[in-house]
Structure formats: C-alpha cells, structure tokens
Amino acid sequence: MDMTRRLPFMGYEVEKSEEQWRAELKPEEFAVLRNAGTERAFTGEYTDTETTGVYRCRACTAELFRSDEKFHSGCGWPSFWAPLAEGRVEYIEDTSHGMKRVEVRCATCGSHLGHVFGDGYGTPTGQRYCINSISLKLEPTTTATTPTDPSQ
C-alpha cells in the first residue's frame, strides 16, 4: 500500500468546487466525504449489510469495494479486507486526534472514505478498511431470472 500524498497539481478525474459538492451532497454526507468527518459507530446503513454487490463512492459513483471482501469486524463501521482494485483508493497519513492512522480516500474524486488498519482479524490481507457507510452507495448484484414461458 503506497501511502503517498497526492500533490495538489495532480488533480482528480472528478473535480468540483466546494459549492458544487455542497449542492449535490446532503449536509451529513458533505461533512464526512469532503471534511473527513466520521459517522457514529453502529449507525451506518451498511454496517451489517450482507447484500451482494459493489460499493461505490457516494460522491462520484466510482466502484471502490465488493461485498466479497466485506466482513464483520465488530468495529461499528463496514469493514473490507481489500478495495476492488488498488488504484481505486488512495492512502494518506493521518495524524489528527493524537493518533497515527492511514486515511483512505476515493482516488477518483478525493472524498474521505475512512481509514485502514493492520488488524484484519485473520483476513487474506491482514487489513481492515474501516469505511463510513455514508461515504458509500451499494449497487446490489441483480440475479438473472429465466423468463417463464406462458405456453407451458
């Protein structure tokens, strides 16, 4: 995991002004996604969800995580042991609140997602991506059904 900070002149694929983000996001979404806030533990929509699908960035809809990598860590936020692909997220050293952590952001728009920790409870990567539900939008996998033939 490369924990380098994106340089300001590099930019993101999706760039909007603060005013545009505020107009598109609900206040609680803006607080987390654009101001690196945190939703309260055990209150998020996806904490215990077991629906199969892809988790997208709520701000820009980039695909970030799959339900196959989601696990119940008991930490109060949705936990994943890996992103969909390494280039989908970026890592930034976070020393706020008197702690040393690694922030996880959407690599497409720079929105705050959560943090990654090396206490992955026996997961294949040993990592726990602790992600705010409010930063995500789940796109459930649709199950193909065979059309019924009315003549039979």
CYANA upper distance limits for C-alpha pairs under 8 A (distance plus 0.5 A):
  1 MET  CA     86 GLU  CA      8.40
  1 MET  CA     91 TYR  CA      8.07
  2 ASP  CA     90 GLU  CA      8.29
  2 ASP  CA     91 TYR  CA      7.13
  3 MET  CA     90 GLU  CA      7.86
  3 MET  CA     91 TYR  CA      5.21
  3 MET  CA     92 ILE  CA      5.90
  3 MET  CA     93 GLU  CA      7.04
  3 MET  CA    102 VAL  CA      8.13
  4 THR  CA     91 TYR  CA      7.05
  4 THR  CA     92 ILE  CA      6.67
  4 THR  CA     93 GLU  CA      8.29
  5 ARG  CA     91 TYR  CA      7.62
  5 ARG  CA     92 ILE  CA      6.00
  5 ARG  CA     93 GLU  CA      8.23
  6 ARG  CA     10 MET  CA      7.30
  6 ARG  CA     11 GLY  CA      8.46
  7 LEU  CA     11 GLY  CA      8.11
 11 GLY  CA     15 GLU  CA      7.94
 12 TYR  CA    107 ALA  CA      7.66
 12 TYR  CA    108 THR  CA      6.11
 12 TYR  CA    109 CYS  CA      5.94
 12 TYR  CA    110 GLY  CA      7.32
 13 GLU  CA    108 THR  CA      5.80
 13 GLU  CA    109 CYS  CA      6.84
 14 VAL  CA     60 CYS  CA      7.59
 14 VAL  CA    108 THR  CA      6.41
 14 VAL  CA    109 CYS  CA      5.34
 15 GLU  CA    109 CYS  CA      6.68
 16 LYS  CA     20 GLN  CA      6.33
 16 LYS  CA     21 TRP  CA      6.91
 17 SER  CA     21 TRP  CA      6.87
 18 GLU  CA     22 ARG  CA      6.62
 19 GLU  CA     23 ALA  CA      6.70
 20 GLN  CA     24 GLU  CA      6.79
 21 TRP  CA     25 LEU  CA      6.42
 21 TRP  CA     30 PHE  CA      7.64
 21 TRP  CA     34 ARG  CA      8.43
 22 ARG  CA     26 LYS  CA      7.70
 22 ARG  CA     27 PRO  CA      7.66
 22 ARG  CA     30 PHE  CA      6.86
 25 LEU  CA     29 GLU  CA      6.26
 25 LEU  CA     30 PHE  CA      6.12
 25 LEU  CA     59 ALA  CA      7.78
 26 LYS  CA     30 PHE  CA      6.63
 27 PRO  CA     31 ALA  CA      6.67
 28 GLU  CA     32 VAL  CA      7.09
 29 GLU  CA     33 LEU  CA      6.33
 29 GLU  CA     34 ARG  CA      8.42
 29 GLU  CA    134 ILE  CA      6.54
 29 GLU  CA    135 SER  CA      7.39
 30 PHE  CA     34 ARG  CA      5.74
 30 PHE  CA     35 ASN  CA      7.25
 31 ALA  CA     35 ASN  CA      5.52
 31 ALA  CA     36 ALA  CA      7.21
 31 ALA  CA     37 GLY  CA      5.96
 32 VAL  CA     36 ALA  CA      5.34
 32 VAL  CA     37 GLY  CA      4.43
 32 VAL  CA     38 THR  CA      6.14
 32 VAL  CA     39 GLU  CA      7.67
 32 VAL  CA    112 HIS  CA      7.02
 32 VAL  CA    113 LEU  CA      8.19
 32 VAL  CA    132 ASN  CA      8.45
 32 VAL  CA    134 ILE  CA      7.93
 32 VAL  CA    135 SER  CA      7.52
 33 LEU  CA     37 GLY  CA      7.61
 33 LEU  CA     59 ALA  CA      7.83
 33 LEU  CA    111 SER  CA      5.31
 33 LEU  CA    112 HIS  CA      5.12
 33 LEU  CA    113 LEU  CA      7.02
 33 LEU  CA    135 SER  CA      6.48
 34 ARG  CA    111 SER  CA      6.06
 34 ARG  CA    112 HIS  CA      6.76
 35 ASN  CA    112 HIS  CA      7.91
 36 ALA  CA    111 SER  CA      8.35
 36 ALA  CA    112 HIS  CA      5.72
 36 ALA  CA    113 LEU  CA      8.27
 36 ALA  CA    114 GLY  CA      8.40
 37 GLY  CA    112 HIS  CA      8.42
 38 THR  CA    114 GLY  CA      8.05
 38 THR  CA    132 ASN  CA      7.18
 39 GLU  CA     43 THR  CA      7.90
 39 GLU  CA     44 GLY  CA      7.66
 39 GLU  CA    132 ASN  CA      6.81
 39 GLU  CA    133 SER  CA      8.36
 39 GLU  CA    134 ILE  CA      7.83
 40 ARG  CA     44 GLY  CA      8.02
 41 ALA  CA     75 CYS  CA      7.88
 41 ALA  CA     76 GLY  CA      4.91
 41 ALA  CA     77 TRP  CA      6.46
 42 PHE  CA     47 THR  CA      7.03
 42 PHE  CA     75 CYS  CA      8.42
 42 PHE  CA     76 GLY  CA      4.73
 42 PHE  CA     77 TRP  CA      6.72
 43 THR  CA     47 THR  CA      8.00
 43 THR  CA     76 GLY  CA      8.05
 44 GLY  CA     77 TRP  CA      7.24
 44 GLY  CA     78 PRO  CA      8.48
 44 GLY  CA    132 ASN  CA      7.58
 44 GLY  CA    133 SER  CA      5.50
 44 GLY  CA    134 ILE  CA      7.20
 45 GLU  CA     49 THR  CA      8.07
 45 GLU  CA    133 SER  CA      6.27
 45 GLU  CA    134 ILE  CA      7.92
 46 TYR  CA     77 TRP  CA      8.13
 46 TYR  CA     78 PRO  CA      6.46
 46 TYR  CA    133 SER  CA      5.92
 47 THR  CA     76 GLY  CA      6.91
 47 THR  CA     77 TRP  CA      5.49
 47 THR  CA     78 PRO  CA      4.86
 47 THR  CA     79 SER  CA      8.23
 47 THR  CA    133 SER  CA      7.34
 48 ASP  CA     72 HIS  CA      7.62
 48 ASP  CA     78 PRO  CA      7.55
 50 GLU  CA     67 SER  CA      7.83
 51 THR  CA     67 SER  CA      7.62
 51 THR  CA    140 PRO  CA      7.03
 52 THR  CA     66 ARG  CA      8.36
 52 THR  CA     67 SER  CA      5.89
 52 THR  CA     68 ASP  CA      7.90
 52 THR  CA    140 PRO  CA      6.21
 52 THR  CA    141 THR  CA      6.25
 53 GLY  CA     66 ARG  CA      6.54
 53 GLY  CA     67 SER  CA      5.99
 53 GLY  CA    138 LEU  CA      7.09
 53 GLY  CA    139 GLU  CA      5.99
 53 GLY  CA    140 PRO  CA      4.64
 53 GLY  CA    141 THR  CA      5.03
 54 VAL  CA     63 GLU  CA      7.18
 54 VAL  CA     64 LEU  CA      7.94
 54 VAL  CA     65 PHE  CA      6.44
 54 VAL  CA     66 ARG  CA      5.03
 54 VAL  CA     67 SER  CA      6.66
 54 VAL  CA    138 LEU  CA      6.29
 54 VAL  CA    139 GLU  CA      5.72
 54 VAL  CA    140 PRO  CA      6.97
 54 VAL  CA    141 THR  CA      7.84
 55 TYR  CA     63 GLU  CA      6.64
 55 TYR  CA     64 LEU  CA      6.33
 55 TYR  CA     65 PHE  CA      5.53
 55 TYR  CA     66 ARG  CA      6.37
 55 TYR  CA     67 SER  CA      7.81
 55 TYR  CA    136 LEU  CA      6.45
 55 TYR  CA    137 LYS  CA      6.06
 55 TYR  CA    138 LEU  CA      4.95
 55 TYR  CA    139 GLU  CA      6.63
 56 ARG  CA     60 CYS  CA      8.48
 56 ARG  CA     61 THR  CA      5.53
 56 ARG  CA     62 ALA  CA      5.76
 56 ARG  CA     63 GLU  CA      4.88
 56 ARG  CA     64 LEU  CA      5.82
 56 ARG  CA     65 PHE  CA      7.47
 56 ARG  CA    136 LEU  CA      5.94
 56 ARG  CA    137 LYS  CA      5.60
 56 ARG  CA    138 LEU  CA      6.71
 56 ARG  CA    139 GLU  CA      7.73
 57 CYS  CA     61 THR  CA      5.18
 57 CYS  CA     62 ALA  CA      5.77
 57 CYS  CA     63 GLU  CA      7.05
 57 CYS  CA     64 LEU  CA      7.06
 57 CYS  CA    106 CYS  CA      7.39
 57 CYS  CA    135 SER  CA      6.56
 57 CYS  CA    136 LEU  CA      5.40
 57 CYS  CA    137 LYS  CA      6.75
 58 ARG  CA    134 ILE  CA      7.83
 58 ARG  CA    135 SER  CA      5.83
 58 ARG  CA    136 LEU  CA      5.26
 58 ARG  CA    137 LYS  CA      5.72
 59 ALA  CA    109 CYS  CA      8.08
 59 ALA  CA    111 SER  CA      7.61
 59 ALA  CA    135 SER  CA      7.90
 60 CYS  CA    108 THR  CA      7.92
 60 CYS  CA    109 CYS  CA      6.98
 61 THR  CA    137 LYS  CA      8.19
 62 ALA  CA     88 ARG  CA      8.31
 62 ALA  CA    106 CYS  CA      8.30
 62 ALA  CA    108 THR  CA      7.20
 63 GLU  CA     84 LEU  CA      7.68
 63 GLU  CA     88 ARG  CA      7.80
 64 LEU  CA     83 PRO  CA      6.33
 64 LEU  CA     84 LEU  CA      5.80
 64 LEU  CA     85 ALA  CA      7.93
 64 LEU  CA     88 ARG  CA      6.23
 64 LEU  CA     89 VAL  CA      7.56
 64 LEU  CA    106 CYS  CA      8.04
 65 PHE  CA     69 GLU  CA      7.72
 65 PHE  CA     80 PHE  CA      7.95
 65 PHE  CA     82 ALA  CA      7.81
 65 PHE  CA     83 PRO  CA      5.30
 65 PHE  CA     84 LEU  CA      4.99
 65 PHE  CA     85 ALA  CA      8.48
 66 ARG  CA     70 LYS  CA      7.46
 66 ARG  CA     83 PRO  CA      7.88
 66 ARG  CA     84 LEU  CA      6.45
 69 GLU  CA     80 PHE  CA      5.69
 69 GLU  CA     81 TRP  CA      6.02
 69 GLU  CA     82 ALA  CA      6.64
 69 GLU  CA     83 PRO  CA      8.19
 70 LYS  CA     78 PRO  CA      7.75
 70 LYS  CA     79 SER  CA      6.11
 70 LYS  CA     80 PHE  CA      4.66
 70 LYS  CA     81 TRP  CA      7.03
 71 PHE  CA     78 PRO  CA      8.13
 71 PHE  CA     79 SER  CA      6.16
 71 PHE  CA     80 PHE  CA      6.39
 71 PHE  CA     81 TRP  CA      7.92
 72 HIS  CA     78 PRO  CA      7.97
 72 HIS  CA     79 SER  CA      7.05
 73 SER  CA     79 SER  CA      6.80
 73 SER  CA    121 TYR  CA      7.83
 75 CYS  CA     79 SER  CA      8.50
 75 CYS  CA    130 CYS  CA      8.39
 77 TRP  CA    130 CYS  CA      6.44
 77 TRP  CA    131 ILE  CA      6.54
 77 TRP  CA    132 ASN  CA      6.52
 77 TRP  CA    133 SER  CA      7.36
 78 PRO  CA    129 TYR  CA      8.49
 78 PRO  CA    130 CYS  CA      6.51
 78 PRO  CA    131 ILE  CA      6.05
 78 PRO  CA    132 ASN  CA      7.24
 78 PRO  CA    133 SER  CA      7.00
 79 SER  CA    128 ARG  CA      6.45
 79 SER  CA    129 TYR  CA      5.79
 79 SER  CA    130 CYS  CA      5.33
 79 SER  CA    131 ILE  CA      6.76
 80 PHE  CA    127 GLN  CA      8.38
 80 PHE  CA    128 ARG  CA      6.28
 80 PHE  CA    129 TYR  CA      5.48
 80 PHE  CA    130 CYS  CA      7.43
 80 PHE  CA    131 ILE  CA      8.42
 81 TRP  CA    120 GLY  CA      7.20
 81 TRP  CA    123 THR  CA      6.73
 81 TRP  CA    124 PRO  CA      7.67
 81 TRP  CA    125 THR  CA      6.66
 81 TRP  CA    126 GLY  CA      7.58
 81 TRP  CA    127 GLN  CA      5.70
 81 TRP  CA    128 ARG  CA      5.62
 81 TRP  CA    129 TYR  CA      6.48
 82 ALA  CA    125 THR  CA      7.57
 82 ALA  CA    127 GLN  CA      7.57
 82 ALA  CA    128 ARG  CA      8.19
 82 ALA  CA    129 TYR  CA      7.44
 83 PRO  CA     88 ARG  CA      7.48
 83 PRO  CA     89 VAL  CA      7.69
 84 LEU  CA     88 ARG  CA      7.40
 85 ALA  CA     89 VAL  CA      8.46
 87 GLY  CA    107 ALA  CA      7.43
 88 ARG  CA    106 CYS  CA      6.95
 88 ARG  CA    107 ALA  CA      5.85
 88 ARG  CA    108 THR  CA      7.66
 89 VAL  CA    104 VAL  CA      6.87
 89 VAL  CA    105 ARG  CA      6.01
 89 VAL  CA    106 CYS  CA      5.24
 89 VAL  CA    107 ALA  CA      5.07
 89 VAL  CA    108 THR  CA      8.33
 90 GLU  CA    104 VAL  CA      6.26
 90 GLU  CA    105 ARG  CA      5.74
 90 GLU  CA    106 CYS  CA      6.81
 90 GLU  CA    107 ALA  CA      5.80
 91 TYR  CA    102 VAL  CA      6.70
 91 TYR  CA    103 GLU  CA      6.10
 91 TYR  CA    104 VAL  CA      5.46
 91 TYR  CA    105 ARG  CA      6.98
 92 ILE  CA    102 VAL  CA      6.08
 92 ILE  CA    103 GLU  CA      5.52
 92 ILE  CA    104 VAL  CA      7.11
 92 ILE  CA    105 ARG  CA      8.31
 93 GLU  CA    100 LYS  CA      7.77
 93 GLU  CA    101 ARG  CA      6.62
 93 GLU  CA    102 VAL  CA      5.24
 93 GLU  CA    103 GLU  CA      6.61
 94 ASP  CA     99 MET  CA      8.10
 94 ASP  CA    100 LYS  CA      6.35
 94 ASP  CA    101 ARG  CA      5.53
 94 ASP  CA    102 VAL  CA      5.95
 94 ASP  CA    103 GLU  CA      6.32
 95 THR  CA     99 MET  CA      5.77
 95 THR  CA    100 LYS  CA      5.09
 95 THR  CA    101 ARG  CA      6.79
 96 SER  CA    100 LYS  CA      7.80
101 ARG  CA    115 HIS  CA      7.43
101 ARG  CA    116 VAL  CA      7.98
101 ARG  CA    117 PHE  CA      7.88
102 VAL  CA    115 HIS  CA      5.99
102 VAL  CA    116 VAL  CA      6.20
102 VAL  CA    117 PHE  CA      7.70
103 GLU  CA    112 HIS  CA      8.02
103 GLU  CA    113 LEU  CA      8.21
103 GLU  CA    114 GLY  CA      6.42
103 GLU  CA    115 HIS  CA      4.85
103 GLU  CA    116 VAL  CA      7.05
104 VAL  CA    112 HIS  CA      6.88
104 VAL  CA    113 LEU  CA      6.06
104 VAL  CA    114 GLY  CA      5.81
104 VAL  CA    115 HIS  CA      5.54
104 VAL  CA    116 VAL  CA      7.04
104 VAL  CA    129 TYR  CA      8.48
105 ARG  CA    110 GLY  CA      5.99
105 ARG  CA    111 SER  CA      5.82
105 ARG  CA    112 HIS  CA      5.05
105 ARG  CA    113 LEU  CA      5.69
105 ARG  CA    114 GLY  CA      7.66
106 CYS  CA    110 GLY  CA      5.45
106 CYS  CA    111 SER  CA      5.75
106 CYS  CA    112 HIS  CA      7.12
106 CYS  CA    113 LEU  CA      7.22
107 ALA  CA    111 SER  CA      8.43
112 HIS  CA    135 SER  CA      7.80
113 LEU  CA    131 ILE  CA      5.96
113 LEU  CA    132 ASN  CA      6.43
113 LEU  CA    135 SER  CA      5.98
113 LEU  CA    136 LEU  CA      8.29
114 GLY  CA    129 TYR  CA      7.82
114 GLY  CA    130 CYS  CA      6.20
114 GLY  CA    131 ILE  CA      4.88
114 GLY  CA    132 ASN  CA      6.23
115 HIS  CA    129 TYR  CA      6.44
115 HIS  CA    130 CYS  CA      5.87
115 HIS  CA    131 ILE  CA      6.99
116 VAL  CA    127 GLN  CA      7.21
116 VAL  CA    128 ARG  CA      6.00
116 VAL  CA    129 TYR  CA      4.74
116 VAL  CA    130 CYS  CA      6.35
117 PHE  CA    127 GLN  CA      6.23
117 PHE  CA    128 ARG  CA      5.64
117 PHE  CA    129 TYR  CA      6.95
117 PHE  CA    130 CYS  CA      8.07
118 GLY  CA    126 GLY  CA      6.39
118 GLY  CA    127 GLN  CA      5.18
118 GLY  CA    128 ARG  CA      6.78
119 ASP  CA    126 GLY  CA      6.64
119 ASP  CA    127 GLN  CA      6.36
119 ASP  CA    128 ARG  CA      6.61
120 GLY  CA    125 THR  CA      7.67
120 GLY  CA    126 GLY  CA      4.72
120 GLY  CA    127 GLN  CA      4.70
120 GLY  CA    128 ARG  CA      5.04
121 TYR  CA    126 GLY  CA      7.17
121 TYR  CA    127 GLN  CA      8.44
121 TYR  CA    128 ARG  CA      8.34
122 GLY  CA    126 GLY  CA      6.44
123 THR  CA    127 GLN  CA      7.37
131 ILE  CA    135 SER  CA      7.86
132 ASN  CA    136 LEU  CA      7.63
133 SER  CA    137 LYS  CA      8.26
